[in-house]
Amino acid sequence: VQLQASGGGLVQPGGSLRLSCAASGSSSDINVMGWYRQAPGMQRALVAHITSGGFTNYADSVKGRFTISRDNAKNTVYLQMNSLKPEDTAVYYCKIVTSLYAYWGQGTQVTVSS
């Protein structure tokens, strides 16, 4: 399984970005899809995840601002990020979990700065 993440970039505080992560290969058995982020000097941490049944979970710091969704037909997970803050600056990684393995994407940089 290969993951291709896109959508990062530079945005001003209060702005929005939408991240996408598409899974290809033997990806017909995806259970959970999620996003993590890692800021400089910090450990990688969960941002949000969504199960195959649509159950979602968010880090407290992003609740009410970020929305995770998935398109099962396209094996793609999205992260809509609104009201971005400088502390959201990090490399964002997508992750998928199948019945056998977990896979990570290559990371996409999100920088929130004026």
N, CA, C and O of each residue as an XYZ file, in Angstrom:
456
protein
N       0.851     -1.189      0.000
C       0.000      0.000      0.000
C       0.887      1.240      0.000
O       1.851      1.329      0.761
N       0.551      2.188     -0.859
C       1.276      3.460     -0.903
C       0.292      4.573     -0.572
O      -0.863      4.557     -0.998
N       0.776      5.529      0.193
C      -0.038      6.686      0.560
C       0.566      7.942     -0.047
O       1.774      8.160      0.040
N      -0.262      8.756     -0.654
C       0.182     10.013     -1.247
C      -0.594     11.148     -0.605
O      -1.796     11.299     -0.824
N       0.104     11.939      0.188
C      -0.523     13.071      0.865
C      -0.265     14.356      0.099
O       0.780     14.517     -0.532
N      -1.218     15.261      0.159
C      -1.068     16.556     -0.502
C      -1.923     17.590      0.201
O      -2.771     17.260      1.030
N      -1.685     18.863     -0.147
C      -2.531     19.933      0.360
C      -1.887     20.840      1.388
O      -2.496     21.831      1.793
N      -0.670     20.532      1.824
C      -0.015     21.397      2.786
C       0.428     22.697      2.153
O       0.317     22.888      0.942
N       0.936     23.596      2.997
C       1.415     24.863      2.484
C       1.518     25.900      3.568
O       1.457     25.597      4.760
N       1.677     27.144      3.127
C       1.783     28.282      4.032
C       0.454     29.027      4.044
O      -0.100     29.346      2.992
N      -0.046     29.300      5.237
C      -1.326     29.999      5.362
C      -1.240     30.955      6.540
O      -0.511     30.710      7.501
N      -1.989     32.043      6.456
C      -2.011     33.011      7.555
C      -2.900     32.514      8.693
O      -3.808     31.715      8.467
N      -2.645     32.979      9.899
C      -3.542     32.617     11.013
C      -4.989     32.949     10.676
O      -5.291     34.009     10.126
N      -5.877     32.020     11.019
C      -7.286     32.175     10.697
C      -7.679     31.590      9.358
O      -8.864     31.502      9.034
N      -6.695     31.192      8.583
C      -6.970     30.637      7.268
C      -7.326     29.168      7.305
O      -7.451     28.563      8.370
N      -7.487     28.606      6.120
C      -7.902     27.208      5.980
C      -7.018     26.471      4.988
O      -6.452     27.056      4.065
N      -6.921     25.179      5.209
C      -6.258     24.269      4.282
C      -7.019     22.947      4.289
O      -7.686     22.599      5.264
N      -6.903     22.223      3.182
C      -7.497     20.891      3.118
C      -6.431     19.899      2.699
O      -5.861     20.010      1.613
N      -6.165     18.941      3.550
C      -5.208     17.891      3.247
C      -5.939     16.681      2.668
O      -7.073     16.378      3.038
N      -5.261     16.008      1.757
C      -5.793     14.771      1.176
C      -4.733     13.687      1.257
O      -3.536     13.973      1.208
N      -5.164     12.468      1.379
C      -4.243     11.337      1.386
C      -4.927     10.176      0.692
O      -5.945      9.665      1.159
N      -4.352      9.767     -0.429
C      -4.925      8.683     -1.222
C      -4.099      7.418     -1.073
O      -2.872      7.454     -1.169
N      -4.766      6.314     -0.841
C      -4.102      5.027     -0.706
C      -4.239      4.244     -2.009
O      -5.316      4.197     -2.605
N      -3.146      3.634     -2.442
C      -3.162      2.810     -3.644
C      -2.503      1.470     -3.341
O      -1.867      1.299     -2.301
N      -2.659      0.536     -4.250
C      -2.129     -0.801     -4.021
C      -3.194     -1.681     -3.405
O      -4.378     -1.523     -3.702
N      -2.787     -2.607     -2.551
C      -3.722     -3.543     -1.923
C      -4.393     -2.862     -0.741
O      -4.102     -3.152      0.420
N      -5.301     -1.945     -1.071
C      -5.892     -1.117     -0.027
C      -7.368     -1.376      0.146
O      -8.118     -0.471      0.512
N      -7.798     -2.593     -0.109
C      -9.230     -2.882     -0.053
C      -9.702     -3.239      1.348
O     -10.892     -3.474      1.556
N      -8.798     -3.283      2.303
C      -9.139     -3.743      3.646
C      -8.794     -2.676      4.677
O      -8.245     -2.981      5.735
N      -9.118     -1.427      4.366
C      -8.763     -0.326      5.258
C      -9.798     -0.195      6.362
O     -10.997     -0.102      6.097
N      -9.332     -0.188      7.587
C     -10.222      0.008      8.727
C     -10.219      1.472      9.172
O     -11.220      2.172      9.025
N      -9.109      1.919      9.708
C      -9.018      3.268     10.249
C      -8.108      4.119      9.357
O      -7.074      3.654      8.878
N      -8.508      5.345      9.150
C      -7.688      6.321      8.425
C      -7.524      7.520      9.344
O      -8.468      7.941     10.012
N      -6.320      8.062      9.371
C      -6.108      9.169     10.309
C      -5.007     10.105      9.896
O      -4.262      9.871      8.943
N      -4.936     11.179     10.656
C      -3.905     12.193     10.471
C      -3.171     12.400     11.794
O      -3.783     12.452     12.860
N      -1.856     12.515     11.702
C      -0.999     12.826     12.830
C      -0.165     14.036     12.440
O      -0.070     14.384     11.263
N       0.429     14.665     13.425
C       1.333     15.776     13.122
C       2.514     15.763     14.078
O       2.445     15.269     15.203
N       3.600     16.330     13.569
C       4.818     16.399     14.359
C       5.446     17.765     14.173
O       5.871     18.126     13.076
N       5.499     18.512     15.249
C       6.148     19.818     15.249
C       7.608     19.627     15.623
O       7.957     18.613     16.228
N       8.474     20.580     15.278
C       9.902     20.460     15.606
C      10.114     20.243     17.104
O       9.573     20.975     17.932
N      10.898     19.238     17.432
C      11.196     18.951     18.822
C      10.101     18.247     19.588
O      10.221     18.025     20.793
N       9.021     17.890     18.889
C       7.884     17.258     19.556
C       7.688     15.851     18.995
O       8.165     15.522     17.910
N       6.977     15.038     19.763
C       6.628     13.713     19.271
C       5.439     13.798     18.321
O       4.634     14.727     18.382
N       5.353     12.823     17.460
C       4.211     12.733     16.557
C       2.955     12.442     17.380
O       2.961     11.595     18.273
N       1.894     13.155     17.062
C       0.676     13.040     17.861
C      -0.552     12.951     16.964
O      -0.578     13.490     15.858
N      -1.553     12.266     17.461
C      -2.800     12.127     16.723
C      -3.502     13.470     16.568
O      -3.610     14.244     17.519
N      -3.972     13.731     15.362
C      -4.831     14.887     15.108
C      -6.290     14.440     15.062
O      -7.151     14.980     15.756
N      -6.538     13.433     14.221
C      -7.898     12.914     14.087
C      -7.851     11.571     13.383
O      -6.933     11.290     12.612
N      -8.851     10.744     13.656
C      -8.980      9.527     12.866
C     -10.448      9.221     12.629
O     -11.333      9.721     13.323
N     -10.677      8.388     11.632
C     -12.041      8.015     11.257
C     -12.057      6.528     10.933
O     -11.189      6.023     10.222
N     -13.046      5.844     11.460
C     -13.155      4.399     11.228
C     -13.927      4.131      9.944
O     -14.488      5.043      9.335
N     -13.944      2.873      9.549
C     -14.683      2.497      8.348
C     -16.175      2.755      8.511
O     -16.893      2.926      7.526
N     -16.633      2.784      9.745
C     -18.039      3.062      9.998
C     -18.356      4.523     10.165
O     -19.508      4.890     10.396
N     -17.346      5.364     10.049
C     -17.562      6.799     10.127
C     -17.390      7.407     11.507
O     -17.612      8.604     11.684
N     -16.995      6.600     12.492
C     -16.745      7.157     13.824
C     -15.481      8.000     13.787
O     -14.465      7.585     13.228
N     -15.545      9.182     14.382
C     -14.398     10.088     14.363
C     -13.905     10.387     15.771
O     -14.650     10.308     16.748
N     -12.630     10.732     15.841
C     -12.004     11.110     17.104
C     -11.013     12.226     16.812
O     -10.268     12.157     15.834
N     -10.999     13.259     17.659
C     -10.144     14.414     17.438
C      -9.312     14.722     18.678
O      -9.738     14.490     19.809
N      -8.134     15.244     18.439
C      -7.368     15.822     19.536
C      -8.126     17.033     20.060
O      -8.777     17.749     19.298
N      -8.035     17.256     21.365
C      -8.772     18.374     21.957
C      -8.399     19.711     21.318
O      -9.238     20.602     21.184
N      -7.146     19.836     20.931
C      -6.650     21.108     20.407
C      -7.248     21.477     19.049
O      -7.155     22.629     18.628
N      -7.858     20.515     18.364
C      -8.392     20.809     17.023
C      -9.908     20.661     16.948
O     -10.505     20.938     15.908
N     -10.523     20.235     18.018
C     -11.980     20.052     18.008
C     -12.678     21.356     17.677
O     -12.351     22.411     18.219
N     -13.646     21.265     16.778
C     -14.395     22.439     16.364
C     -13.738     23.224     15.238
O     -14.362     24.113     14.659
N     -12.489     22.907     14.920
C     -11.781     23.606     13.844
C     -11.441     22.692     12.682
O     -11.460     23.116     11.526
N     -11.130     21.441     12.982
C     -10.739     20.476     11.943
C     -11.850     19.453     11.753
O     -12.566     19.107     12.692
N     -11.977     18.981     10.524
C     -12.954     17.941     10.211
C     -12.287     16.874      9.361
O     -11.708     17.175      8.318
N     -12.368     15.637      9.802
C     -11.828     14.524      9.033
C     -12.974     13.823      8.310
O     -14.074     13.687      8.846
N     -12.701     13.386      7.094
C     -13.701     12.647      6.321
C     -12.965     11.655      5.418
O     -11.748     11.731      5.250
N     -13.716     10.743      4.852
C     -13.092      9.749      3.982
C     -14.040      9.411      2.842
O     -15.262      9.483      2.971
N     -13.436      9.043      1.728
C     -14.176      8.565      0.570
C     -13.716      7.134      0.338
O     -12.637      6.905     -0.208
N     -14.520      6.187      0.744
C     -14.113      4.794      0.669
C     -13.937      4.313     -0.767
O     -13.100      3.453     -1.039
N     -14.713      4.859     -1.671
C     -14.600      4.449     -3.077
C     -13.250      4.855     -3.657
O     -12.725      4.209     -4.564
N     -12.699      5.947     -3.112
C     -11.411      6.449     -3.609
C     -10.266      6.113     -2.662
O      -9.120      6.476     -2.927
N     -10.563      5.416     -1.551
C      -9.536      5.119     -0.545
C      -8.769      6.373     -0.158
O      -7.540      6.366     -0.083
N      -9.496      7.429      0.081
C      -8.898      8.737      0.365
C      -9.456      9.288      1.659
O     -10.651      9.186      1.934
N      -8.569      9.876      2.452
C      -8.966     10.554      3.679
C      -8.615     12.028      3.551
O      -7.585     12.390      2.982
N      -9.487     12.867      4.087
C      -9.318     14.318      4.006
C      -9.250     14.912      5.415
O      -9.781     14.351      6.373
N      -8.588     16.049      5.509
C      -8.586     16.815      6.756
C      -8.826     18.271      6.391
O      -7.946     18.943      5.853
N     -10.012     18.743      6.685
C     -10.329     20.151      6.489
C      -9.929     20.905      7.736
O     -10.422     20.622      8.828
N      -9.037     21.864      7.575
C      -8.497     22.609      8.709
C      -8.910     24.067      8.578
O      -8.496     24.755      7.645
N      -9.717     24.531      9.503
C     -10.183     25.914      9.523
C      -9.647     26.631     10.762
O      -9.191     26.001     11.716
N      -9.713     27.936     10.724
C      -9.266     28.757     11.858
C      -7.877     28.335     12.330
O      -7.642     28.132     13.521
N      -6.987     28.213     11.393
C      -5.649     27.724     11.712
C      -4.893     28.703     12.600
O      -5.036     29.921     12.493
N      -4.087     28.124     13.474
C      -3.302     28.888     14.436
C      -1.818     28.595     14.217
O      -1.473     27.556     13.654
N      -0.943     29.493     14.654
C       0.496     29.209     14.501
C       0.907     27.880     15.150
O       1.818     27.209     14.664
N       0.250     27.507     16.224
C       0.605     26.248     16.890
C       0.164     25.013     16.114
O       0.474     23.892     16.518
N      -0.537     25.194     15.032
C      -0.872     24.077     14.152
C       0.264     23.762     13.179
O       0.209     22.774     12.448
N       1.282     24.603     13.177
C       2.420     24.384     12.293
C       3.106     23.064     12.627
O       3.487     22.825     13.773
N       3.258     22.215     11.622
C       3.837     20.888     11.814
C       3.900     20.179     10.469
O       3.358     20.649      9.468
N       4.571     19.044     10.473
C       4.462     18.122      9.350
C       3.301     17.185      9.653
O       3.241     16.570     10.718
N       2.393     17.090      8.710
C       1.199     16.268      8.889
C       1.370     14.958      8.121
O       1.741     14.946      6.948
N       1.089     13.860      8.816
C       1.238     12.529      8.243
C      -0.120     11.826      8.238
O      -0.865     11.884      9.216
N      -0.425     11.170      7.134
C      -1.609     10.322      7.137
C      -1.197      8.903      7.492
O      -0.052      8.494      7.296
N      -2.149      8.180      8.009
C      -1.915      6.796      8.421
C      -3.170      5.990      8.137
O      -4.285      6.449      8.386
N      -2.983      4.796      7.620
C      -4.121      3.889      7.460
C      -3.795      2.579      8.163
O      -2.642      2.154      8.242
N      -4.828      1.969      8.660
C      -4.687      0.694      9.366
C      -5.586     -0.320      8.689
O      -6.795     -0.121      8.573
N      -4.977     -1.417      8.240
C      -5.751     -2.511      7.672
C      -5.849     -3.625      8.706
O      -5.444     -3.444      9.854
N      -6.374     -4.752      8.313
C      -6.494     -5.863      9.251
C      -5.133     -6.465      9.603
O      -5.006     -7.208     10.576
N      -4.116     -6.133      8.797
C      -2.790     -6.722      9.019
C      -1.733     -5.700      9.411
O      -0.918     -5.959     10.297
N      -1.741     -4.549      8.762
C      -0.637     -3.608      8.927
C      -1.144     -2.169      9.082
O      -2.310     -1.853      8.844
N      -0.203     -1.325      9.492
C      -0.406      0.118      9.488
C       0.584      0.731      8.513
O       1.735      0.301      8.429
N       0.132      1.737      7.777
C       0.953      2.384      6.766
C       0.955      3.890      7.002
O      -0.051      4.479      7.398
N       2.124      4.501      6.744
C       2.266      5.953      6.912
C       2.536      6.612      5.563
O       3.215      6.055      4.701
N       1.991      7.797      5.410
C       2.316      8.625      4.265
C       3.612      9.373      4.504
O       4.213      9.273      5.574
N       4.044     10.133      3.487
C       5.362     10.768      3.533
C       5.386     12.080      4.286
O       6.466     12.615      4.536
N       4.248     12.613      4.653
C       4.212     13.874      5.378
C       4.089     15.062      4.459
O       4.667     15.106      3.373
N       3.318     16.028      4.927
C       3.167     17.285      4.187
C       3.255     18.430      5.180
O       2.628     18.387      6.239
N       4.029     19.452      4.844
C       4.292     20.566      5.758
C       3.119     21.542      5.761
O       2.632     21.956      4.709
N       2.682     21.895      6.952
C       1.700     22.960      7.141
C       2.347     24.036      8.005
O       2.793     23.767      9.121
N       2.392     25.243      7.482
C       2.981     26.365      8.210
C       1.939     27.467      8.326
O       1.399     27.940      7.327
N       1.669     27.864      9.559
C       0.703     28.930      9.821
C       1.476     30.126     10.367
O       1.984     30.105     11.488
N       1.547     31.149      9.559
C       2.361     32.306      9.924
C       1.896     33.529      9.160
O       1.428     33.433      8.025
N       2.032     34.683      9.802
C       1.710     35.929      9.119
C       2.957     36.543      8.499
O       2.880     37.604      7.879
